[in-house]
Amino acid sequence: MADGDSIRLDRFLWFARLAKTRSAAQAIAEKGTLRLDGRRIERSAAAVRVGAIIVFPLYGKVRALRVEALPKRRGPPAEAAQLYTSLEIIAPRNVDAAESEA
């Protein structure tokens, strides 16, 4: 698996321990709220490659991740954490509030 150049989105979410079960990972992917490199994804079979940016809501927060490596297996949490880098999400600035201060 790791010697290939891509992996299914639901398998990546499960291997990276972002979802507790594979069916939960499929539900995250098929809900239509996940974005992979800026594209809206509605199928769990979408291909994930190293360097891809994944953005999705999880437990009331928006998570943004950069894929650093493709997993070989669903290992311990320390191993799973090395598969991705969390990215900071900057909220859009409220233009009306900024104009009222000036």
C-alpha positions as a printed NumPy array, in Angstrom:
array([[  0.   ,   0.   ,   0.   ],
       [  2.67 ,   2.555,   0.964],
       [  4.65 ,   1.751,  -2.187],
       [  1.711,   2.997,  -4.308],
       [  1.177,   6.654,  -5.013],
       [ -2.324,   7.008,  -3.559],
       [ -4.785,   5.551,  -1.062],
       [ -8.565,   5.736,  -0.715],
       [ -9.749,   8.693,   1.357],
       [-11.74 ,   6.584,   3.827],
       [ -8.776,   4.266,   4.424],
       [ -6.468,   7.245,   5.021],
       [ -8.868,   8.783,   7.575],
       [ -9.135,   5.432,   9.364],
       [ -5.411,   4.592,   9.26 ],
       [ -4.547,   8.117,  10.484],
       [ -6.969,   7.592,  13.4  ],
       [ -9.125,  10.572,  12.424],
       [-12.133,   8.231,  12.429],
       [-12.776,   5.411,  14.904],
       [-14.139,   2.987,  12.305],
       [-13.887,   2.591,   8.568],
       [-17.63 ,   3.147,   8.209],
       [-17.287,   6.411,  10.175],
       [-14.513,   7.438,   7.771],
       [-16.786,   6.641,   4.821],
       [-19.551,   8.751,   6.372],
       [-17.162,  11.724,   6.775],
       [-16.123,  11.416,   3.122],
       [-19.617,  10.938,   1.708],
       [-21.302,  13.693,   3.722],
       [-20.165,  16.279,   1.171],
       [-18.476,  18.609,   3.659],
       [-14.921,  17.358,   3.091],
       [-12.585,  19.123,   0.666],
       [ -9.543,  17.513,  -0.898],
       [ -7.181,  20.061,  -2.471],
       [-10.058,  22.542,  -2.612],
       [-12.508,  20.192,  -4.352],
       [-15.686,  19.072,  -2.649],
       [-15.632,  15.296,  -2.168],
       [-18.755,  13.12 ,  -1.966],
       [-17.239,   9.663,  -2.359],
       [-15.002,   7.678,  -0.067],
       [-12.958,   6.225,  -2.932],
       [-11.285,   9.557,  -3.793],
       [ -7.513,   9.182,  -4.119],
       [ -5.28 ,  10.815,  -1.497],
       [ -1.643,  11.506,  -2.339],
       [  1.309,  12.838,  -0.383],
       [  1.067,  16.632,  -0.22 ],
       [ -2.731,  16.717,  -0.479],
       [ -4.663,  19.173,   1.708],
       [ -7.743,  17.763,   3.447],
       [-10.254,  20.082,   5.158],
       [-13.326,  18.768,   6.978],
       [-15.458,  19.388,  10.086],
       [-14.832,  17.01 ,  12.994],
       [-16.393,  17.229,  16.466],
       [-17.544,  20.828,  16.004],
       [-14.212,  22.137,  14.677],
       [-12.806,  22.453,  11.185],
       [ -9.66 ,  20.351,  10.682],
       [ -7.131,  21.12 ,   7.955],
       [ -4.372,  18.598,   7.282],
       [ -1.484,  18.167,   4.869],
       [ -0.736,  14.534,   4.037],
       [  2.942,  13.836,   4.784],
       [  3.047,  10.078,   4.168],
       [  0.799,   7.244,   3.081],
       [  0.125,   4.636,   5.775],
       [  1.142,   0.997,   5.622],
       [ -1.212,  -0.062,   8.407],
       [ -3.432,   1.279,  11.193],
       [ -0.773,   1.57 ,  13.836],
       [ -0.595,   3.233,  17.242],
       [ -1.531,   6.919,  17.638],
       [  2.099,   8.072,  17.593],
       [  2.616,   6.392,  14.22 ],
       [ -0.669,   7.769,  12.876],
       [  0.239,  11.335,  13.907],
       [  3.268,  11.222,  11.604],
       [  1.045,  10.735,   8.551],
       [ -0.2  ,  14.326,   8.505],
       [  0.538,  17.866,   9.652],
       [ -2.276,  19.952,  11.136],
       [ -2.646,  23.319,   9.456],
       [ -3.9  ,  26.476,  11.127],
       [ -7.182,  27.819,   9.825],
       [ -7.483,  31.589,   9.756],
       [-11.042,  32.859,  10.016],
       [-12.076,  35.423,   7.419],
       [-11.972,  39.004,   8.625],
       [-15.247,  40.788,   9.158],
       [-15.053,  43.764,   6.797],
       [-17.928,  45.686,   8.445],
       [-16.306,  45.579,  11.886],
       [-12.968,  46.757,  10.5  ],
       [-14.615,  49.73 ,   8.745],
       [-16.566,  50.788,  11.845],
       [-13.356,  51.003,  13.896],
       [-11.744,  53.424,  11.431]])
